[in-house]
Amino acid sequence: MPGRVEVSACGRYLTGGVFMAFFASFIQTAVKFIIMAAVAGCGLFLGKKLRDRKDV
């Protein structure tokens, strides 16, 4: 049937929309994680630079 994907691990059929929703949610979560990690990394880097500048 068009639009259906067989999952061989459990032998059941799922519609393509289920996989699209899962991957969309996964990608959205991954992008949020990357953005938060980048902001945290910038905060650590900037904090160290400002602390070193304050000690002088």
C-alpha positions as CSV (number, residue, x, y, z in Angstrom):
1,M,0.0,0.0,0.0
2,P,1.3,3.5,-0.8
3,G,2.1,5.6,2.3
4,R,2.7,2.6,4.6
5,V,6.1,1.4,5.8
6,E,6.7,-2.0,7.3
7,V,8.7,-2.2,10.5
8,S,10.5,-5.5,10.3
9,A,11.5,-5.6,13.9
10,C,8.0,-6.0,15.2
11,G,6.3,-6.9,11.9
12,R,3.7,-4.2,12.1
13,Y,2.7,-1.5,9.7
14,L,2.9,2.2,10.5
15,T,2.0,5.1,8.4
16,G,4.7,7.4,7.0
17,G,3.2,10.3,9.0
18,V,4.2,8.6,12.3
19,F,7.8,8.5,11.2
20,M,7.7,12.1,9.9
21,A,6.2,13.3,13.2
22,F,8.9,11.5,15.2
23,F,11.8,12.8,13.0
24,A,10.4,16.4,13.1
25,S,10.2,16.3,16.9
26,F,13.7,14.7,17.1
27,I,15.2,17.4,14.8
28,Q,13.4,20.1,16.7
29,T,14.8,18.8,20.0
30,A,18.3,18.4,18.6
31,V,18.3,22.0,17.3
32,K,17.2,23.3,20.7
33,F,20.0,21.2,22.4
34,I,22.6,22.6,20.0
35,I,21.5,26.2,20.6
36,M,21.5,25.8,24.3
37,A,25.0,24.1,24.2
38,A,26.3,27.0,22.1
39,V,24.9,29.6,24.5
40,A,26.4,27.8,27.5
41,G,29.8,27.5,25.8
42,C,29.8,31.2,24.9
43,G,28.9,32.0,28.5
44,L,31.8,29.9,29.9
45,F,34.2,31.4,27.4
46,L,33.0,35.0,28.0
47,G,33.0,34.5,31.8
48,K,36.6,33.3,31.8
49,K,37.7,36.2,29.6
50,L,35.9,38.7,31.8
51,R,37.4,37.1,35.0
52,D,40.9,37.2,33.6
53,R,40.4,40.8,32.6
54,K,39.2,41.7,36.1
55,D,42.2,40.2,37.8
56,V,44.6,42.5,36.0
